[in-house]
Amino acid sequence: MGKTKHTGPIPLNMMPDPSLWVSTMPMGLGKVKPHHIRDTMKVIYENRDNLPYAWRILSQGVCDGCALGVSGLTDQTLKGPHLCTTRLNVLRLNTMPAIDPIWLEDIDELRKLDSSQLRKLGRIPYPLSRKPGEKKFTRLSWEEALERIAGKIRKIDPKQLSFYLTARGITNEVYYTAAKVARFLGTNNIDNASRICHSPSKTALKRSLGIGASSCNYKDWIGTDVLVFWGSVVANNQPVSTKYLYAAKKAGTKIIMINPYREPAMENYWVPSIPDSALFGTKLVDDVYQVNIGGDIAFINGVIKHWLAMEETAPGSAIDWKFVKEHANGLAKLKAHIEKQQWNLLESSSGVKRERICEFAEMLAAAKAGVFVWSMGLTQHRFGTDNVSQVANLAILRGFIGRAHCGVMPIRGHSGVQGSGEMGADPFSLPGGDITPDHINRIEKVWNFELPKWQGDIIGVTLENSLLPEGHERKTKVLYTSGGNFVETMPDPAFVQTCLENVELRVHQDIIFNTSTLLDAKEEVIILPAMTRYEQPGGGTSTSTERMVYFSPEIKGPRIEEARAEWEILTDLASKVYPEKKRLIQFADAAEIRQEIAQAAPNYDGIQHLKNRGDVFQWGNAWLCEDGSCPTADGKANLIPVEIPELRKPEGHFYVTTRRGKQFNSMIYDSKDPFNNADRNDVLIHPEDAAALEIKNGDAIVVYNQYGTFHGRAKWENIRPGNVELYWPEGNVVIPKGVYEKYAGIPEYNTAVVVEKAETYFAHKDTKYVEKRVEELETAVE
């Protein structure tokens, strides 16, 4: 916890600087770029039936898009209005009317639609049921729906019950209630979308620094010496942040991108709300280091190795010895580990030449301040925790912790996800902390009931458990999800579908249909209509990446008549399961939930006072680990030696990872990527790799391995040779199921693949050439 208070937004220097312009051609004519004005006009047209309400949501509510923390049209970083197309694209989810009931009469017609088409049909109007073989949904009363779910829960072992919450505009109040309800019902099987994306960030930061969130603020980007983005494309995923990058460039900050793909969105961006940037664009990054997919650990080991060499000849030239000696453990072990590393291995694993690694190392060594930002490019690996600990190692060695313009920041992709784990909605935590005997005892006193003591499952294991034999105590029989579409977000979609269809009762609490809601269950699927955050009586709160807790008020407007507040649905269900104990689980209103959060999660003491539009406070204050004091057992940071992972790429194969396009999370808004003009079925491949395979730009190709096959077209791009990228979730067909990071349990979203021209692939099918290649690959990676 820090003692310095955040000082609020600063003015933006909007004086034109031609040295930062991309081109003198107005509005980026002839360039591949987003069309912000056109996209805004499209959103206005889509919301034409509800424009006053749409404007109230934008001007009064806290953004339900990314986790930058825009309240109304302002934030705590820069003065002035902020609005982006991501928020505008999500807007229709809040303003659309209910689905035409005619669609509920024919499941086969609904199944012809993809999730984008289903989303446009409208909101879920009332509770619905569908049993195996039924061709239509049947309307239920709320009483009947909840009684059916409660009756099933009473019949099963609590270990056979699981909850999952997505990041769909869900508030802290809902996450907290779900965490409490799950334990009230006797299960620790509760998980959330944040843990699938960023659990290695929390796990690594806990062991390295004793914290589980960003140590700094967005304001620290502006004026720091070096701002490094690892596996994070904020221009696409958090568009308002491009204003922060613009301000940072104006303040002299050097911006570095470390990524296999030279992301066009990070190199050049047209910030629509800044006149000279909107006209001529802004060059954002100063340099790009193109590592292999999974090559970050070797890259950072190389940086530290060069720092140690610099220290041999010029002590104090690379390492902040004062900070390390006073505030860090483990330097001797780290030094011994790094000295054993061979440069040829560091180069081959990272994909970066020694000279370039040393260049980066010297740049960081010369910086007086630095901020490191990362996202799923680092976390969604089977060694994600080690990736993040490596970044922390750099920050500790340079003393970039606990002061202005310094820090480590796992940037969040959705406005609700930072609070999910802090509210206890995952199998490894309770409100306010990890699951330890002391913390369990404390929470039991707050909640006044005994908590289950067994370890809960992560959602991937929960899905797999539906296939366990009948009678197994952990066979998933009831899966209760608030949002989420596992068929499109988890590896191996066909397997995931099989798992979902083997659950006896599936409950989908949501605002719209998606492809997962249309799957059969063994006994019944029940769908419950939820309110959005802007409809929630008494308002709600969300926590941004920088730990700002914002209050979002209830906003007057049209309502889906039978939709209910998500926390209220959960408490009513729990009350029906155990009516004799319902006094322990019910809340009078959202304000009462906030009162209890302040007790259960000490960092959130202050949330109970949030009640009006614009109310906000920051837990932990401006900088965690301020002045080097970490909330670890001895108050010091920990330097952690990290082994170079085996990347498992056989000769002649490629590393593959997934990337986003014109979408928000799994919601796709366009088939065309506005930053590189790629289609959703395009495979990004380096021209040299393509030429070696006699693949021309635009050729039909096949990407395959023992897990699946993807048919697409080659798109030549500046990606590190030996690597290819597929769009997500389409590319999930080649990602292996059941591979989880050992510390945090995050699914692996990277693997090795074969790439071939389609004509070659099909020509050799009859000779079993392809099958032989798959067998070789399987042998090589086992």
C-alpha positions in Angstrom: 0.0 0.0 0.0 1.2 3.4 -0.9 0.8 6.7 1.0 0.8 9.2 -1.9 -2.6 10.1 -3.2 -3.4 10.2 -6.9 -3.5 13.8 -8.0 -6.1 13.6 -10.6 -6.2 14.3 -14.4 -3.6 16.5 -16.1 -4.1 18.7 -19.1 -3.2 17.3 -22.5 -0.6 19.1 -24.6 -2.4 19.4 -28.0 0.1 21.6 -29.8 0.8 20.0 -33.2 4.2 18.3 -33.5 4.9 17.5 -37.2 7.8 15.2 -36.1 5.2 12.7 -34.8 3.0 12.7 -37.9 2.6 9.5 -39.9 1.8 11.4 -43.1 0.9 14.8 -44.4 -2.0 13.2 -46.3 -5.1 14.3 -44.4 -7.2 11.7 -42.6 -4.8 9.0 -43.6 -6.1 8.7 -47.1 -4.7 5.7 -48.8 -3.6 4.1 -45.5 -5.0 1.0 -43.8 -6.6 2.4 -40.7 -9.8 2.5 -38.6 -12.5 4.7 -39.9 -13.7 6.3 -36.6 -16.2 8.7 -38.1 -17.8 6.1 -40.2 -17.9 3.6 -37.3 -19.4 6.3 -35.0 -22.2 7.0 -37.6 -22.9 3.3 -37.8 -23.3 3.1 -34.0 -25.6 6.1 -34.0 -27.7 4.4 -36.7 -27.9 1.1 -34.8 -29.1 2.9 -31.6 -31.5 5.2 -33.5 -34.5 3.8 -31.7 -33.0 4.7 -28.3 -30.6 7.6 -28.8 -31.5 9.6 -25.6 -30.9 6.5 -23.4 -27.7 5.7 -25.3 -26.4 9.2 -24.6 -27.3 9.0 -20.9 -25.3 5.7 -20.7 -22.3 7.3 -22.4 -22.4 10.6 -20.4 -23.4 9.3 -17.0 -22.3 5.6 -16.7 -18.9 4.1 -16.2 -17.6 2.5 -19.4 -18.5 -1.2 -19.7 -15.8 -1.6 -22.3 -12.1 -1.8 -21.4 -10.6 -1.3 -17.9 -9.2 2.2 -18.4 -11.9 3.6 -16.2 -13.8 6.2 -18.1 -16.7 7.6 -16.0 -19.1 9.4 -18.1 -16.8 11.0 -20.6 -13.9 11.7 -18.3 -11.1 9.8 -16.5 -8.4 10.3 -13.9 -5.5 10.6 -16.4 -6.1 13.4 -18.8 -8.5 16.3 -18.8 -11.1 16.5 -21.5 -13.7 14.1 -23.0 -12.8 10.5 -23.8 -14.8 8.1 -26.0 -13.8 5.2 -28.2 -15.3 2.9 -30.8 -14.9 -0.1 -28.4 -17.3 1.5 -26.0 -19.6 2.5 -28.8 -19.7 -1.0 -30.2 -20.7 -2.4 -26.9 -23.4 0.3 -26.5 -26.1 -1.6 -28.5 -26.1 -4.4 -25.9 -27.6 -1.9 -23.5 -30.1 -0.2 -25.7 -31.6 -3.0 -27.8 -35.1 -4.3 -27.2 -36.1 -7.8 -26.4 -35.8 -10.6 -29.0 -38.9 -11.3 -31.1 -40.5 -14.3 -29.5 -40.9 -16.0 -32.9 -37.2 -16.8 -32.8 -37.8 -18.9 -29.6 -40.0 -21.2 -31.5 -37.3 -22.9 -33.6 -33.9 -23.9 -32.2 -32.8 -25.1 -35.6 -33.2 -21.6 -37.1 -31.3 -20.1 -34.2 -28.5 -22.6 -34.7 -28.0 -21.4 -38.2 -26.8 -18.0 -36.8 -23.3 -17.2 -35.5 -22.9 -15.3 -32.3 -22.7 -11.9 -34.1 -26.0 -12.6 -35.7 -27.6 -13.9 -32.5 -26.4 -10.8 -30.6 -28.4 -8.6 -33.1 -31.7 -10.4 -32.4 -32.1 -8.6 -29.1 -32.2 -9.2 -25.4 -33.4 -12.3 -23.5 -37.0 -11.4 -22.5 -37.9 -13.8 -19.7 -36.8 -17.1 -18.1 -36.6 -19.9 -20.7 -36.2 -23.7 -20.6 -35.3 -26.3 -23.2 -34.9 -30.0 -22.7 -33.1 -32.5 -25.0 -35.0 -33.0 -28.2 -37.2 -30.0 -27.8 -37.3 -27.7 -30.8 -38.3 -24.6 -29.0 -37.8 -22.7 -25.8 -40.5 -22.8 -23.2 -41.3 -19.7 -21.1 -41.0 -20.1 -17.3 -41.9 -17.8 -14.4 -39.1 -16.7 -12.3 -40.4 -18.7 -9.4 -40.5 -21.9 -11.5 -37.1 -21.3 -13.0 -35.3 -20.7 -9.7 -37.1 -23.6 -8.0 -36.0 -26.0 -10.7 -32.4 -24.9 -10.4 -32.6 -25.0 -6.6 -34.2 -28.5 -6.6 -31.3 -29.8 -8.8 -28.7 -28.2 -6.6 -30.2 -29.8 -3.5 -29.9 -33.3 -5.1 -26.2 -33.2 -5.9 -22.9 -33.1 -4.1 -21.6 -29.4 -3.9 -18.5 -30.5 -5.6 -20.7 -31.2 -8.7 -21.8 -27.6 -8.8 -19.8 -24.9 -10.6 -20.2 -21.2 -11.2 -18.5 -19.0 -13.8 -18.7 -15.3 -14.4 -17.6 -13.5 -17.6 -16.5 -9.9 -17.8 -19.7 -8.6 -19.5 -20.1 -5.3 -17.7 -20.4 -7.2 -14.4 -20.0 -5.1 -11.3 -18.1 -5.7 -8.1 -21.4 -6.2 -6.3 -22.2 -9.2 -8.6 -18.8 -10.8 -8.3 -18.9 -10.5 -4.5 -22.4 -11.9 -4.3 -21.5 -14.8 -6.6 -18.4 -15.6 -4.5 -20.5 -15.6 -1.3 -23.4 -17.6 -2.8 -21.0 -20.3 -4.2 -19.5 -20.9 -0.7 -23.0 -20.6 0.9 -24.0 -23.5 -1.4 -21.0 -25.5 -0.4 -18.8 -25.2 -3.5 -15.4 -23.7 -4.2 -15.9 -24.3 -8.0 -16.2 -20.7 -9.1 -14.2 -19.0 -11.8 -14.2 -15.9 -13.9 -12.9 -14.5 -17.2 -10.2 -12.4 -15.6 -8.4 -15.5 -14.2 -8.4 -17.1 -17.7 -6.7 -14.0 -19.0 -4.5 -12.6 -16.3 -4.1 -15.1 -13.4 -0.3 -15.5 -14.1 0.0 -11.7 -13.6 -1.5 -12.0 -10.1 0.4 -15.1 -9.3 3.8 -13.7 -10.5 3.3 -10.3 -8.9 2.4 -11.9 -5.6 5.6 -13.9 -5.4 7.8 -11.2 -6.8 6.3 -8.1 -5.1 3.6 -9.2 -2.8 0.9 -7.4 -4.9 -1.9 -8.6 -7.2 -2.5 -5.6 -9.3 -0.8 -2.8 -11.2 1.7 -1.0 -9.1 1.3 2.3 -10.9 -1.1 4.5 -12.8 -1.7 5.5 -16.4 -0.4 9.0 -15.5 2.9 7.3 -14.9 3.2 6.6 -18.7 3.3 10.3 -19.4 6.8 11.6 -18.8 8.5 8.3 -17.9 11.8 7.7 -19.8 10.8 4.3 -21.2 7.3 2.7 -21.7 7.5 -0.9 -22.7 4.5 -2.9 -24.0 5.0 -6.7 -23.9 2.4 -8.8 -25.9 -0.1 -6.0 -25.5 -1.9 -4.1 -28.3 -3.5 -1.3 -26.4 -4.3 0.7 -29.5 -6.7 -2.1 -30.5 -7.9 -3.3 -27.1 -7.9 -0.1 -25.0 -8.2 2.7 -27.7 -8.6 5.6 -25.3 -5.0 4.7 -24.1 -3.7 6.1 -27.5 -4.4 9.6 -26.0 -2.1 8.6 -23.1 0.5 7.5 -25.6 0.2 10.7 -27.5 0.7 12.6 -24.3 3.7 10.5 -23.4 5.3 11.1 -26.8 4.8 14.8 -26.3 6.5 14.5 -22.8 9.5 12.8 -24.4 8.8 9.2 -23.4 10.3 6.5 -25.5 7.8 3.8 -26.3 8.9 0.2 -27.1 6.9 -2.7 -28.3 8.0 -6.3 -27.8 5.9 -8.6 -29.9 6.3 -11.3 -32.6 4.1 -9.2 -35.0 5.0 -5.7 -35.8 1.5 -4.5 -34.9 0.4 -1.7 -37.2 -2.0 -0.3 -34.6 1.0 0.4 -32.2 3.2 2.0 -34.8 0.8 4.4 -36.4 -2.5 5.6 -35.0 -5.0 8.3 -35.8 -6.4 9.5 -32.4 -9.8 10.9 -33.4 -10.2 13.4 -30.6 -6.9 15.1 -31.1 -7.0 17.4 -34.2 -3.5 17.0 -35.6 -3.5 13.2 -34.9 -6.9 12.8 -36.5 -5.6 14.5 -39.6 -2.1 13.3 -39.9 -1.8 10.3 -37.5 0.8 9.8 -34.7 3.9 7.6 -34.7 3.5 5.8 -31.4 6.3 3.3 -30.8 9.9 4.2 -31.2 11.3 0.7 -31.7 10.1 -2.9 -32.0 11.8 -6.1 -30.7 10.2 -9.0 -32.5 10.6 -12.0 -30.2 9.5 -15.5 -31.0 6.1 -16.6 -29.6 7.2 -17.7 -26.1 10.6 -16.2 -26.5 10.3 -13.5 -23.8 12.0 -15.4 -21.0 15.1 -15.9 -23.1 15.0 -12.3 -24.2 14.9 -11.0 -20.6 17.6 -13.4 -19.5 19.7 -11.9 -22.2 19.0 -8.4 -20.9 20.0 -9.3 -17.4 23.1 -11.2 -18.7 24.2 -8.0 -20.4 23.5 -5.9 -17.3 25.8 -8.2 -15.3 28.5 -7.8 -17.9 28.1 -4.0 -17.8 28.5 -4.2 -14.0 31.7 -6.0 -14.3 33.3 -3.1 -16.2 31.4 -0.2 -14.8 29.7 -0.9 -11.4 26.3 0.9 -11.1 25.9 1.3 -14.8 23.0 -1.1 -15.1 21.7 -2.2 -11.7 20.2 0.1 -9.1 22.3 -1.3 -6.3 20.8 0.9 -3.6 17.3 -0.3 -4.3 18.4 -4.0 -4.7 20.5 -4.1 -1.5 17.7 -2.4 0.6 14.6 -3.8 -1.0 15.3 -7.1 -2.8 16.2 -10.7 -2.1 17.7 -13.3 -4.4 20.3 -11.4 -6.4 23.0 -14.0 -5.9 20.8 -16.9 -7.1 19.6 -14.9 -10.1 23.2 -14.0 -11.0 24.4 -17.6 -10.8 21.5 -18.7 -12.9 22.0 -16.1 -15.6 25.8 -16.6 -15.8 25.1 -20.2 -16.9 22.9 -19.0 -19.8 24.6 -19.3 -23.2 24.1 -16.6 -25.8 23.4 -19.0 -28.6 20.5 -20.5 -26.7 19.2 -17.0 -25.7 19.3 -15.9 -29.3 17.6 -19.0 -30.8 14.9 -19.1 -28.1 14.1 -15.4 -28.2 14.5 -15.0 -31.9 16.4 -11.8 -31.3 20.1 -11.2 -32.1 22.5 -10.6 -29.2 23.3 -7.1 -30.5 19.6 -6.1 -30.3 19.1 -7.6 -26.9 22.1 -5.6 -25.6 20.8 -2.5 -27.3 17.5 -2.8 -25.3 19.4 -3.6 -22.1 21.5 -0.5 -22.5 18.5 1.7 -23.2 16.8 0.5 -20.0 20.0 0.9 -18.1 20.2 4.6 -19.1 16.6 5.3 -18.1 15.9 6.9 -14.8 12.3 5.7 -14.8 10.3 3.1 -16.7 6.9 1.5 -16.9 6.3 -2.1 -18.1 2.9 -3.0 -19.5 1.8 -6.4 -20.6 -1.3 -8.4 -21.5 -2.2 -11.9 -22.8 0.9 -12.1 -25.1 2.8 -12.8 -21.9 0.1 -14.5 -19.7 -1.6 -17.1 -22.0 1.4 -19.5 -22.0 2.0 -22.7 -20.0 4.8 -20.6 -18.5 2.9 -17.4 -18.1 3.8 -16.8 -14.5 7.5 -17.1 -15.3 7.0 -14.6 -18.1 5.6 -12.0 -15.8 8.2 -12.7 -13.0 10.8 -12.0 -15.6 9.3 -8.5 -16.2 9.2 -8.0 -12.5 12.9 -9.0 -12.3 13.8 -6.1 -14.7 11.7 -3.6 -12.7 13.3 -4.7 -9.4 16.9 -4.6 -10.8 16.4 -1.1 -12.1 14.4 0.2 -9.1 11.4 0.9 -11.3 9.0 0.3 -8.4 7.0 2.4 -6.0 7.7 5.9 -7.3 6.5 8.3 -10.0 6.7 7.3 -13.6 7.7 3.7 -12.6 5.9 0.5 -12.3 4.5 -2.8 -13.6 1.1 -2.9 -15.1 -1.0 -5.9 -16.3 -3.4 -4.0 -18.4 -7.0 -5.3 -18.2 -9.2 -5.9 -21.2 -12.6 -5.4 -19.6 -14.0 -2.9 -17.2 -15.1 -5.5 -14.7 -12.3 -7.9 -14.4 -9.8 -6.3 -12.0 -12.4 -6.6 -9.2 -13.4 -10.2 -9.9 -10.6 -11.9 -8.1 -10.5 -9.2 -5.4 -14.2 -10.0 -4.7 -13.3 -13.7 -4.4 -15.0 -15.0 -7.5 -12.3 -17.6 -8.3 -11.2 -20.9 -6.8 -7.9 -19.5 -5.4 -9.2 -16.5 -3.6 -11.8 -15.0 -1.2 -12.8 -11.4 -0.9 -9.7 -9.4 0.1 -7.1 -12.2 -0.2 -5.9 -15.7 -1.0 -7.4 -18.8 0.5 -5.4 -19.3 3.7 -6.5 -20.7 7.1 -6.4 -17.2 8.7 -8.3 -15.6 5.8 -10.9 -18.3 5.8 -11.5 -17.8 9.5 -11.8 -14.0 9.0 -14.3 -14.4 6.1 -16.4 -16.9 8.1 -16.8 -14.3 10.8 -18.0 -11.7 8.2 -20.4 -14.1 6.5 -21.5 -16.1 9.6 -21.3 -19.5 8.0 -18.7 -22.2 7.5 -16.8 -22.2 4.2 -16.0 -25.4 2.2 -12.3 -26.3 2.8 -11.5 -28.3 -0.4 -9.7 -26.8 -3.4 -12.1 -25.6 -6.2 -11.5 -26.3 -9.9 -10.6 -23.9 -12.6 -13.2 -23.6 -15.4 -11.3 -25.8 -17.9 -11.2 -28.7 -15.4 -14.9 -28.1 -14.5 -15.8 -28.6 -18.2 -13.6 -31.7 -18.4 -15.2 -33.0 -15.2 -18.6 -33.3 -17.0 -17.1 -36.4 -18.7 -16.2 -38.2 -15.5 -18.1 -41.5 -14.9 -21.4 -41.4 -13.2 -21.0 -41.5 -9.4 -17.8 -39.6 -9.3 -18.0 -36.9 -6.6 -16.6 -34.2 -8.9 -18.6 -35.0 -12.0 -20.0 -31.6 -13.1 -23.7 -31.9 -13.0 -24.8 -28.2 -12.7 -23.0 -25.4 -14.4 -24.2 -21.9 -13.7 -22.7 -19.2 -15.9 -23.2 -15.5 -15.9 -22.3 -14.7 -19.5 -19.5 -16.6 -21.3 -19.3 -18.6 -24.5 -16.9 -21.5 -24.0 -17.4 -23.0 -27.4 -15.8 -19.9 -28.9 -13.3 -18.9 -26.2 -11.7 -22.2 -25.0 -9.2 -24.4 -26.9 -10.6 -27.3 -29.0 -14.2 -26.1 -29.5 -15.5 -29.6 -30.5 -14.3 -31.0 -27.2 -15.8 -28.1 -25.2 -19.2 -28.6 -26.9 -19.1 -32.3 -25.9 -18.4 -31.2 -22.3 -21.2 -28.7 -22.2 -23.7 -31.2 -23.6 -22.7 -33.7 -20.9 -23.7 -31.3 -18.0 -27.1 -32.3 -16.6 -28.4 -28.8 -15.9 -26.8 -25.7 -17.5 -27.9 -22.3 -16.4 -27.1 -19.3 -18.6 -27.7 -16.0 -16.9 -27.2 -13.4 -19.6 -28.5 -10.5 -21.6 -28.3 -12.1 -25.1 -28.1 -15.5 -26.8 -24.8 -16.9 -28.0 -23.8 -20.2 -29.6 -23.2 -21.9 -26.3 -26.7 -21.1 -25.0 -28.2 -23.1 -27.9 -26.4 -26.4 -27.0 -28.3 -29.3 -25.5 -27.8 -30.4 -21.9 -28.4 -33.9 -20.6 -31.5 -32.8 -18.7 -32.3 -29.1 -19.2 -31.0 -25.7 -20.2 -32.4 -22.8 -18.3 -31.8 -19.2 -19.5 -32.3 -16.3 -17.1 -32.5 -12.7 -18.3 -30.1 -10.3 -16.6 -29.9 -6.6 -16.2 -27.0 -4.6 -17.5 -24.9 -2.6 -15.1 -26.8 0.6 -16.1 -30.1 -1.0 -15.1 -28.9 -2.4 -11.7 -31.0 -0.7 -8.9 -28.8 1.2 -6.6 -26.0 1.4 -9.2 -22.8 -0.6 -9.1 -19.1 -0.3 -9.0 -16.1 -1.5 -11.1 -12.4 -1.4 -10.6 -10.0 -0.2 -13.3 -6.5 -1.5 -14.2 -5.0 1.3 -12.0 -7.2 0.2 -9.0 -9.7 3.1 -9.3 -13.1 2.0 -7.9 -15.8 3.8 -9.9 -19.5 4.2 -9.1 -21.8 3.8 -12.0 -25.4 4.9 -11.2 -28.6 3.4 -12.3 -29.6 5.2 -15.5 -33.2 5.9 -16.4 -34.5 4.4 -19.5 -36.4 1.5 -21.1 -36.2 -1.9 -19.4 -36.5 -5.5 -20.3 -39.5 -6.2 -18.2 -38.5 -9.5 -16.6 -34.7 -8.9 -16.5 -33.4 -8.8 -12.9 -30.2 -7.6 -11.2 -27.6 -10.4 -11.3 -26.8 -10.2 -7.6 -30.5 -10.5 -6.7 -30.9 -13.5 -8.9 -28.1 -15.3 -7.2 -29.2 -14.5 -3.6 -32.8 -15.5 -4.4 -31.6 -18.8 -5.8 -29.4 -19.5 -2.7 -32.4 -18.7 -0.5 -34.5 -21.3 -2.3 -31.8 -24.0 -1.9 -31.5 -23.4 1.9 -34.6 -21.3 2.9 -33.9 -22.0 6.6 -30.6 -20.0 6.2 -31.7 -17.3 3.8 -31.1 -14.5 6.3 -27.3 -15.2 5.9 -27.3 -14.5 2.1 -29.9 -11.8 1.4 -29.1 -8.1 0.8 -31.7 -5.3 1.0 -30.0 -3.4 -1.8 -26.7 -2.8 -3.6 -25.6 -0.3 -1.0 -25.7 -3.0 1.6 -23.5 -5.2 -0.5 -20.9 -2.4 -0.7 -21.1 -2.1 3.1 -20.2 -5.7 3.4 -17.5 -5.6 0.8 -15.7 -2.9 2.8 -15.7 -5.4 5.8 -14.7 -8.5 3.8 -12.0 -6.8 1.6 -10.0 -4.3 3.6 -8.5 -2.7 0.5 -12.0 -1.7 -0.5 -12.7 0.3 2.6 -14.2 3.3 1.0 -16.5 1.5 -1.5 -19.4 1.9 1.0 -19.3 5.7 0.5 -19.7 5.5 -3.3 -23.3 6.4 -4.2 -23.4 9.3 -6.6 -22.4 9.7 -10.3 -18.7 10.5 -10.5 -17.8 9.0 -7.1 -14.4 7.2 -7.2 -11.5 6.2 -4.9 -8.2 4.3 -5.5 -7.3 1.4 -3.3 -3.6 1.3 -2.4 -3.2 5.0 -3.5 -0.9 6.0 -6.3 1.9 3.5 -6.1 2.0 0.1 -4.5 5.3 -0.8 -2.9 6.0 2.9 -2.5 9.6 3.6 -1.6 10.4 0.0 -2.2 8.4 -1.4 0.7 6.6 -4.5 -0.5 3.7 -6.4 1.2 5.8 -9.6 1.4 6.7 -11.5 4.5 9.9 -9.5 5.0 8.9 -6.4 3.2 11.3 -7.0 0.3 10.8 -7.8 -3.4 12.0 -11.2 -4.7 14.2 -11.8 -7.7 13.3 -15.1 -9.2 15.5 -17.2 -11.5 13.5 -18.4 -14.5 14.4 -21.3 -16.8 14.1 -20.9 -20.5 11.1 -23.0 -21.5 11.2 -25.7 -24.1 9.3 -24.2 -27.0 8.5 -27.6 -28.7 8.8 -26.5 -32.3 10.0 -29.4 -34.4 12.0 -28.7 -37.5 9.9 -27.4 -40.4 7.1 -26.3 -38.1 5.9 -23.0 -36.9 4.9 -21.5 -33.5 1.3 -20.3 -33.7 -0.6 -17.9 -31.4 -4.0 -16.1 -31.7 -4.8 -12.4 -32.1 -7.8 -10.1 -32.0 -9.3 -8.1 -34.8 -12.3 -5.9 -35.0 -13.8 -7.3 -31.8 -14.2 -6.9 -28.1 -13.3 -10.0 -26.2 -15.2 -12.8 -28.2 -17.7 -10.4 -29.7 -16.7 -9.9 -33.4 -17.9 -6.6 -35.0 -16.4 -6.9 -38.5 -14.9 -9.6 -40.7 -12.1 -7.1 -41.6 -9.2 -6.1 -39.3 -9.0 -2.3 -39.7 -5.3 -2.2 -38.9 -4.0 -4.6 -41.5 -6.9 -5.2 -43.8 -6.9 -9.0 -42.9 -9.9 -11.2 -43.0 -10.8 -13.5 -40.1 -9.5 -16.6 -42.0 -6.2 -15.0 -42.9 -3.0 -16.5 -41.5 -0.3 -13.9 -40.8 3.0 -15.3 -42.1 6.4 -13.7 -42.9 7.1 -13.4 -46.7 10.4 -15.4 -46.3 8.6 -18.3 -44.7 5.9 -18.2 -47.3 8.4 -18.1 -50.2 10.2 -21.1 -48.8 6.9 -23.0 -48.9 6.1 -21.5 -52.4 3.1 -19.8 -50.9 2.0 -16.5 -52.5 0.2 -13.7 -50.7 -3.5 -14.7 -50.7 -2.9 -18.4 -51.4 -5.3 -20.9 -49.8 -3.3 -22.7 -47.1 -3.9 -25.3 -44.4 -2.6 -24.9 -40.8 -2.8 -28.2 -38.9 -1.4 -30.3 -36.1 -2.6 -33.3 -34.1 -5.3 -31.2 -32.4 -7.1 -29.8 -35.4 -7.0 -28.2 -38.9 -7.5 -24.6 -39.9 -8.3 -23.6 -43.6 -7.4 -20.1 -44.5 -5.4 -17.8 -46.7 -1.8 -16.6 -46.4 -1.3 -12.9 -45.6 2.2 -11.7 -45.8 3.0 -9.6 -42.8 6.1 -8.4 -40.8 6.0 -11.2 -38.2 9.0 -12.9 -36.7 10.0 -15.7 -39.1 9.1 -19.1 -37.8 5.9 -17.8 -36.3 2.3 -17.4 -37.6 -0.8 -15.9 -36.1 -4.4 -16.9 -36.5 -7.4 -14.9 -35.5 -9.2 -15.8 -32.2 -11.5 -17.5 -31.6 -11.4 -19.1 -35.1 -7.8 -20.4 -34.5 -8.8 -22.3 -31.4 -9.3 -25.4 -33.5 -5.5 -26.0 -33.4 -4.9 -25.1 -29.8 -4.6 -28.2 -27.5 -7.1 -28.7 -24.7 -6.2 -29.5 -21.2 -2.9 -27.7 -21.2 -2.7 -25.3 -18.2 -0.1 -23.1 -16.7 1.3 -24.9 -13.6 1.1 -22.0 -11.1 -2.1 -20.2 -12.2 -4.0 -22.7 -14.2 -4.4 -20.5 -17.3 -5.1 -22.3 -20.6 -2.3 -22.5 -23.1 -3.1 -20.6 -26.3 0.1 -21.4 -28.3 1.3 -24.5 -30.0 3.3 -25.9 -33.0 1.7 -26.3 -36.4 2.4 -27.4 -40.0 1.7 -24.9 -42.7 1.1 -26.1 -46.3 -0.5 -24.9 -49.5 -4.0 -26.2 -49.7 -3.4 -27.9 -53.0 -0.4 -29.8 -51.6 -2.3 -30.7 -48.4 -5.2 -32.2 -50.3 -3.1 -33.8 -53.0 -1.4 -35.9 -50.4 -4.4 -36.8 -48.3 -4.7 -40.1 -50.1 -1.1 -41.0 -49.6 -1.4 -40.4 -45.8 1.4 -37.8 -46.1 -0.5 -35.4 -43.9 -1.2 -38.1 -41.3 2.5 -39.0 -41.3 3.4 -35.3 -40.7 1.0 -35.2 -37.8 2.5 -38.3 -36.2 6.0 -36.8 -36.5 4.8 -33.6 -34.8 3.0 -35.6 -32.0 6.2 -37.6 -31.4 8.3 -34.4 -31.3 6.3 -32.6 -28.7 5.3 -35.3 -26.3 
